[in-house]
Amino acid sequence: MSSQRYDGKTGAEKGIESVRTNAPLDERYERKKAANGERMFNLKAANGQVIGTSEPCKSESGRENGIQSVKTNAPKAAVEDKT
């Protein structure tokens, strides 16, 4: 998954916390089909803002596996500060 770019550390930390909070909630995932037919998803915050976008997947099962991985791993993922 990728997110928007942040200008500062505080914004990035808030973005990380938003992903951790929203990742476990199935209703926060927008399942989409790209113009080329591949599947992808967006993770959205409670206000509807996209906070993460997946890589394209060839199949629906690939997309669902990606969503499950984010649900499982994002809430406890380690943060690597590269500043």
N, C-alpha and C positions, 0 to 999 in steps of 0.2 A: 504494500500500500504506500502511496505517497500523499503528501499534504501540500498546502500552500507554503511559500517561503515566509519566514519571519524576519523582521528587521532587528529584533532584540531578543535577548534571552528570556525576559519575562513573558513575552508573547508566545514563544516556543514552549515554555513550561505550562502555560495555560492551555495551549493546544494539546500537549501530551495528556494533561489531566482530563480534558474533554474526551479524548479518544478512550482513555481508561474508563471513564464514567459511562460512555455510550456504547462501547464495544459489546458488552454482554446482552444488549437489548435488541432482539430480532427486528422490532419495528423501526429501528434506526437505519436499517439497510435498505437501500434503493437498488433493486436488481434491474439491470438494464441490458439491452442488446445494442451493440455498436453498429454503425452503418455497414461495416464489413461482415456482419453476422456473428462476430465473436461476442461472448458474454463478459460482463464486468459488473462491478457494484460500487456504489458510493456509501460511505458511512456518514450519517448526518447527525448533527447536534439536535437538541430538543427544539431549537428555533428554526430548524430546517436548513441551516448552513452546512455545506459539504465540508467535512473535516478530514476525509481520507478517500482516495480513489484507488481502486485495484488495478492490477495489470489485466490485460485481456486474457480470457480463457476460451478454449476451443469448445467447451461443453458446459451444460448447466451443472453437471456434477462437479466439474472443476471449479466453477464459481461458488457452489455451495461448500465445497471443501475449503476454499479460501475464506469464506465468511466464518466457517466454524473455527478455522485457525485463528482468525482475528479475535473472535469471541473468547477463545480459550487463552490465548497468549498475551493479548494487549493489556489486560488489567494488571498483570504482574511483570510486564517486560522491563528489563533493565534499560536505563538511559545512559547513553554514552555521550558525554559532553566534549565536543570537539572545539570549544572556544579557546 
